[in-house]
């Protein structure tokens, strides 16, 4: 009889070179976020054309923007527990197809109410797909590249958002504002079919589930042929806590303070980001610039975030993540003050918005990198997605507050100065998280092995 061999899945993945299998997962998850980014900020880019087409005041778009973000929040809250129960792969594929279908259907909207409903439904799929794609990527990443892999995946969001800005003028000029939503619908539906053929399940998720050993053995041997067989015992360095739901686990000691700090930090960060995503093009246009200038300024902010995501992930893998996060947020506050105080031409405005996007969008991604690195496998998808879901209510607040302040006729400078408040609170939350982790480092426990025998057919 062949002797049993114990294989620690975390150690196995940490010691593998970053080869073709990991590159495939990275690229697939990256493209999920590209599609997410394009669709999430689509309303911000089409808002000026929609206001002109439907002949309504700009603040009337508040319900559309808020309902889409509310759908994102609910989708994230649902997606994490579903992923921890049914697997990352199924949730990602289903949610990508769903938000594509809803975006496609929204092109036929004929009223604010109808468009609001479809944006809510689109948001459900977007909210579930984004944190689960980041979770899956993090679970295949070697430890020394984990934060970088998560933040590179989140570059997809800013790439997709920037692409929306660059495409907006061309598509809207030729085919009207519904063309943005049409592209944001067809592309995800087609990509969901590719994901079904190419996206693997998380090896760590399979190791935590007794029924996953056959698929896990196949994945391990694809990464390193000949490593596993029917007698291999698969183990995780984290022990699942029996009898507790994942949501209860992330709120129980020693995770309570860290979980709350992550929630507050991302809430405030997303309040700032979605205030800008939703209203920056209109703010720029109302300040005397053209519609083309407004689209380019918005795109430059997203492009800055793309570069910032790579830098912050690289830094977090080398220094204390919370210190890097605080630095990014303080720099973002400095750039919002500059935008509020300086009178700039379009070139200066694009430059400062690029730098602001570099800092604030990378900090936004930094929360996900910190959560994915902090929570153990048994609660990682729930911890990450619940943080994202709570944060989405900050996004809703940002879009709604923007509508109120614009309705009160706040000026360009006043709006930017107001953003220093949520940014400062986010920096404080990052400091609390860092101090809590230093005082109570997370213990790495060892889980019982997945059984050596194959389950019956």
N, C-alpha and C positions, 0 to 999 in steps of 0.2 A: 504494500500500500504506500502511495506517495505521501510523504510527510506534509503536514500543514505549514504554510508560510504566511506570516503576518505582514501585512502591507499597510503602513500609515499613509492614507491618501494625501493628507496635507504635506507631509515630508516628501512624498513622491512628486507632487506637483511643484513644490518649492525647489527641488533639485533638478528638474528637467530644464533643458535649454528652451529658449523662446523660439520654437520651431513652427513648422507649417500648420499643425493642428491649432496652436494658440493664435497664430496669425488669422486663421479662418474665423475663429470665434470673435476676435477683436474686430475684424472688418464687418462681419455680419451685425454685431451689436452696434458698431459705429454707424452703420447705415440705418438701423432702426432709429437712432437718435437724430440722424439727418432728416429723416421723414417726419419725426416728431417736431423738430425745431421749425421746419418749414410750415407745418400745419398749425402749430401753436401760435406763432406770431403772424399768421396770415391776415387775421383781422386788423392788426395794426397797420399793415401795409396797404390794405384795400380800403381802410377807413375813409381817407379823403375822397376817393372815387365814389364810395357808397353814399357818403353824405351828400355829394353833388347829385348823384343819380336819383336818390330818393327824396331830395330836397327837404332835409330835416336838420335840426340843430346838432352840432357835434356831440353834445352831452347825451343825446338820445341813444347813442351807441353803447352807453354804459351797461344796460341789461345784456346785450349780446356778449360783450367782453366778459362780464361777470359770470354769466351762465356757462360759458366755455371753461372758465377757470374753476367754477364750482364742480363741473363734471370731472376736471382733472383731479381735484381733491378727492372726490368720492371714488374715482377709479383707482387712485393710489392706495387709499385705505382698504379697498376690496382686493386689489391685486396682490399685495404682500401675503396675507393669510392664504389666499388661493394658491399662490406659488409655493409656500411652505407646505401646503397639503398635497397639491396635484403636480407640482414640478414647475420649474422656470420655463421650460421649453413650451409646454402647452399654453401657458398664460401669455407668453410673448407672441406666439403665432396667432392665437385667437384675438388678442387685443389689437395687433397691427391690422389684421383684416377688417376688424370691426370699425376702427376709426377711419380707415380708408373708405369703407362703404358709407359711413355717415357723412363724411366730407363730400363725397360725390353727390349724395342726395341733397345736401345743403345748397348746391348750385341752383336748384329750382325754387329756392325760397322767394316769396313775394311780399313778406312783411317782416317787421322786427321780431314779432312773436314767433313766427315760423323759423326764422334764422336762429333765434335764441335756443329753441328746442333742439335743433340739429347740432348747434355748437355744444350744447350740454352733452348730447349723446356722443359726439366726436371726442369730447374731453374724457369721457369714461374710458375709452380705449387708449387714448394718449396717456392718461394717468397711470394705467396699469402697465403699459409697455415700457415706459422710461426707466423706473427704478429696477424693474426685473432684468432688463438688459444690462444695466450697470452691475447688478448683483451677480449675474451669470459670468460676466467678464472678470469680476474680482475673484470669483471662486476657481477660475482656471489660471490666475496670474501667480507666478512665483512671488514670494514675499517681498523681495527687493524691488519688484516692479509693480506692486499691487496698486498703490495710489496713482502711479503714472498711467496704468492701464485703465482705471476708472475715469480719470480725467481726460485721457485721450478719447475714450468712448463718448464722453460728454462734449468733446469738440464737435461731434456730429450735430449736437443741438445748435451750436452757434454757426456751424457751416450751413445747416439747413435754413436757419433764420436769416443769415446773410444772403444766401441764395434767393430767398424770398424777396429781399430788397432789390437785388440786381435784376431779378426776373419781373418784378412788379410793373415797371414802366413798359417793358416790351409786351407782356401778356395783356395788361389792362388796356393799352393803346390799341392793340389789334383785336382783342376779343372781349373786352370788358372785365369787370371785377370777378364774375363767376368763374373765369378761366383759372384763377389762382386756386380756388377750391376744387375745381375739376382735376387739375394736376395733383393736388394734395390728396385726392381720393383714389385715382387710378393707380398711381405709383405704389402706395402701400398694399393695395389688394394684390398686385402682381408680385410684390416682394414677399408677401406672406407665403405664397406658393414656393418660392425659393427657400425660405426659412424651413418649411416643412420637409424639404429634401435634404438640407445641409446642416441645420442647427442641432447640435447634440444637447442632451440633458446635462445638468451640472453633475460632475463626478462626486462632489461633496454631498449633494442632495441624495444621490443614489446610495452613497455609503451610509447615510443615516436611515435608509429605508431597507428593511429586510427583503422586500420584493425586488430591489433594484440590482442584485448582484450580477445577474446575467448581462444586463446592459453595461454595468460598471466594468466587468471583466473585458468586454469588447472595447470599451473606450480606453482602458489602461493599455491594452495590447496595441491599439492604434497609435498611442503616444510612444510606447516603448514595446515593440513586438517581443512576445515570449515572456513578459513579466508576470502575468497572472494565469492561473488555471482553476479548475474546479475545486481545488483544495485550499485556495488562497483565502485568508481571513482579512477582510478589509476593515480598517479602523480609522477613526477620526480623533484628533487631539482634543476634541471638545465633547463633553458628555451632555446628552439631551436630558432635560429636566422632566421627568415623568409626572403626569397628572396636572400639568399647567399648560394653558394655552399660550401661544407665542406672544400675544398682546399683553397678557398678564406678566409674562416673563420679562419683557422689556421695561415694565413699570415697577418691578420688584427690585429689592436690594441685591447686588450693589449697583444696579443700572439706573436707578430712579433719577438721580441728579443729572447724570450724563444724558439720559434720554430727554429730560426737560430742557437742558441747555441746547441740545441739537434741535429740538422743536422750535424754541424761541429764536435761535440764530437763523435757521432757514426761513422761518416765518418773516422775519424782518428783512432778510436778504431778498426773498422773493417779492416782498412788498415793493422794494426798490426796483428790482429788475422788471417786474410787470407793469409798474407805473410807467417806466421808460418804454418797454415793448409796446404798450397799448397806446401811449399818447405822444411819444417823442416826435413821430412824423408830423402830427397835427401841430404840436408846439412849435416846431421849426417853421412850418408853413405860415402859421399865424404871426411869427416874428419877422415876416417880410421876405422869406425865401420862397423859391419855386417848389412845385410838387416833386420835380426831379431832384432838387437839392435835399428835400426832406427824406426821400427814399434813400439817397446815398448816405446821409448822416446816420440814419437808422441802420443801414447795412454796415457802416464802418464800426459802429458800436458792437455789433455781433461779430464782426471779423476780429476786433480786438480781443473779444472773449475767446475766440478759437486759439489764438497764440497764448493767452493767459492760462487757459486750461492745461496746456502742455507744460508750461513753466511751473505752475503751482503743484502739479502732480510730481514733477521731478524734484522740487524742493521738499515736498512732504515725505518723500521716500528717504530723505537725507537729514532732515532736521525735525524738531518737534512740530507736528502738524498744526497744533493750535497757535503756535507762534507765527507760522507762515500765514495762517488764516487772519490773525489780527493785523499783520502787516499789510495784507491785501486790502482789508476793509478800511484801514486808516488812510491808505493811499487813495482809495475810492472816495472817501469823504473829502480829501483835499481837492480832487478833480471836480466834484460837484460844487464846492465853494468857488473854484475858479470859473466854472461855467456860469454860475449865478452872478459873479461880480464883473466879468470881463465882457466888453463889446467886441465881438468877433465876426470876421467874414466867414464865408462858407468853408474855406480851407482850414482856418483855425478851429472852427466848430467841429469839423470832421476829425481833426487831429485830437482834440480834447475828448471827444466822444469815443474815439478809438482807445485812448488811454483809460477812460472810465470803464469801457467794456472789458478791457484787459483785466482790470482789478475786480469789478463787481461781478462779472460773469464767472471769472475763475473762482472767486470766493463762494459763489453759489454752488459750483461743482465741488469745491473743497468740503462742504458739509457732507455730501454723499460719499466722498472718499474716506472721510473720518468715520462715518457710520459703518460703511462696509468693512473697514479694518477693525472696528471695535466689537461689533456684535458677533457671537459664535454662530456656526452654521444653522443650528436648530431654530434660531430666531433672526437670522441675518436679513432675509427678504422682508419679514414683517417689520423689523426695526428700521430698515432703510425706507420701505414704502410708507410706513406710518409717519416717519419724519417728513417724507415728501408730501404725504396727504395733508398733514397739519400745516406744512409750509405753504401748500396751495391756497389755504385760506388767507395767508398773507398776500398771495398773488391777487386773490379776489379783492382784498382790501385795497391793494395798490391801484387796481383798475377802477374801483368804485371811488376812492378818494380823489383820483385824478379827474373823474367826471365832475365831482362836486367842486373841486378847486377851479377847474376850467369854467364851470358855470358861475362861479363867484368872480370870474375875470382876473384871476391871479396872473401876474406877468411871468415871463420866461425866467427871469432871475429869481423871483420868489419861489417858483416851483422847484428849481434846483436846490436852493438853500434848504427847503423843507426836507429834502431827502437825506440830509446829514443826521436827522434824528433816528430813523430806523437803522441807518448804517452804524451809528454809535452803539445802539442797543445790541446789534448783532456782534460787534467786536467784544462787548462785555460778556455775551453768552459764550463766545469762543474762549475767553479767559476763564470763565467758570468751568467749562468742560476740561480745560487743561489742568487746572488746579485739582479738580475732582479725580481725574485719572492719576495724577502724580501721587495723591494721597491714598487712593484705593486702586492699585493696578489689578487688571483682570487676570484671574487664575486660568491657566489652560489645563483643563481636565481631559481625561482620556475616556473615550466612549467604548462600550462593549463592541466586539467585532461583529460584522455582518456574517451570518452563518456560512459554513463551508460547503454545505450541500445546496444543490440547485433546488429551487422550489418546484413542487409537482406541477405538471402541465395541466 
